[in-house]
Amino acid sequence: MSTELDVFVGNTTLIDEEVYKLWLDGFSVSDAVTIRTKSGILEQTGATVDVLQSDTMDHYRTFQMLERLLHSPPKLINQLLYQIPPYRQAMLIERYYTFDEAFVREVLGKKLSKGTKKDLDDVSTKTNITLKSCRRQFDNFKRVFKVVEEMKGSLVDNIQQNFLLSDRLARDYAAIVFFANCRFETGKKKLQSLTFEDFAFCAEQLIQNWTLGAIDNQVDDMDVDLDKEFLQDLKDLKILITDKDLLDQHKSLVCTSLRGKISVFHEMETNFKTLSRGLVNIAANLTHTKDVRDFFIDLMEKFIEPCKSYNWTANDMQLFLTQYTASVRAIDAFKHQTLWERYMGTIKSCLLKMYHE
């Protein structure tokens, strides 16, 4: 009597996405087994706890071996040892570099150094994210920063080419790199209402308009460093608040265009000079490193908080900033139109994003 057996042999590396998430979240094997048990997997599969433990350990070993390749994603794509379909490779990379909003808000704008890494215990406690996951996310930020900080060309493109991330995630990493380089303050109490997405949007505006790359895409560190010549030139805008005739003319033009169109016209007219001085002084002080770091604090203190106290809506702010920027074109004595619009275009976008009613 003969028995026929069908045997299939394969070498495809098996990836369980749920276990991968547990590993990325920093759970130990025993914690992962507990979580998987609570999900009902034993009842669904008929497996024993010992089998589940062995399966989890096997997956964890695989992820640990893949991790060195994930540090340089092109190596994962080009290696032949692990047979992983392309769509799985993309998933492994994307999820490895994905980060928690709560975590990135704690480290955004800080120096990606050993000193900051030592504080991750506190970050872990505050955010309820495991220390292991905090360290992975921090090391990812630092790794991307080191690879792309000296590169010419688009920051987003360089990140995508070297780490094979999706467009959205690459843009988020570009914001993280940009903030780490410029050291913008984001942790103060008055900025806590702002999300990472708010800051990432502002970073994109600054990169596109205020960096060296905004005017020359072959400059070294083009998307990482602010254009110092542009920042120096911004001092020329002070004439809008130091010359009484220009200040009065500017106010008159804005008030004329907004009369009957804005719900807080009286408050706007009464406080125009204070608001204008705030916006122009921010520009004039950006030659100082400390003022660059305090850029978002200054926007909050000198414009957003006063507008909130006057009960402005987001629509009021949009109408005001649009006319405030455009009306300068009618002031013949003002000779810095291009500079003004380069400055105010970005300021307007950032303020509207940061203004949470």
C-alpha positions, 0 to 999 in steps of 0.5 A: 500500500503506497501513500502519496504526499504533496509537498510544497517547499518555499523560502518566502519570509513570513511577515505577520503585520499584527506581530510587527506592530507589537514589535514596533510598539516596543512590547516584549515577547511575553507582553505580545503573547498576552496581547495576542491571547486576549485578541482570541487567536488561540480560539480562532486557530486552535493553537496552544499558548506554547505554540503562540509563544514560539510563533511570536518569538520566531517573528521577533527574531525575523524582525530583529534580523531585518532591522539592520536592513531597515536602517538603510531601506535600499539594502532591504530592497536589493538583498536576496537573503530574505524573500519578501514581496515588494508590497511587503517590503514597502509596508515594512519600511513605511511602518518602521519609519512611522512615528507617534504624534505624541512623541514627535511633539515632545522632541520637535525642534530639539537637537537630535543629540545624546542629551535629548536621547537621555530624556526619552525616559521622561518622554516615554512616561509622559506619552505612555509610549514604550521606551523602546519605541521612543528610542526607535523613533528618535534614532530614525529621526537622527538617522534621516537627519544625518543622511540628508543634512549635507545633500544638495537638492530637494529635502523631500526628494532626498529623503524619498530616494534614500529611505523609500518613504511615501510622499506624505511621510517623507514630507513629515520627515523633511519638517522634522529635519528642518526643525532640528536644524533651525532649532525652532522652539515648539515646547512652550506652554502657549504652543501646546495647542499646535499639532505636529501637522500644524508645524509640518505645514509651516515647515513646508511653507518656510522651506518653499519660500525662505530657504536658499533652495527657494531661489536656487535649487543647486545650493548646498543644504538648500532646503535645510538652511534659511536664506540669511541674505533674505533674513538680513534684507527683512530689516528694510521692512521696518520703514512700514512702522517707523515712517509715520506717513507710511504707517498711516497710509497703510492703515488707511488703505486696509481700513478702506478695503475692509469697511463693511466686510469684516465683523471686527472692523472697530477692533481691527482699526483700533489695534492696526498699528499694534498688530502691524508693528508686531508682524514687521518687528518679527521680520526685522529681528530674524537676523538673530538666532534666538529670534529665529528659534522663537519664531512661532512663539512670536507669531503667537504672542504678537498676533494670534493671542491679540486677535483671539482677545479681540474675538477675531474669526479665522475668516476675519484673520484671512480677510485682514492678512490678505488686504494687509499684504496686498494694500502695500502695493498702492504705497508708492514710497515703499520700494520693497514689494518683492521682499514684502510679498515673500515675507508676508505670503509665508507669514499669512499661511502659517498664521492661518494654520496656527489660528485655532478658534 
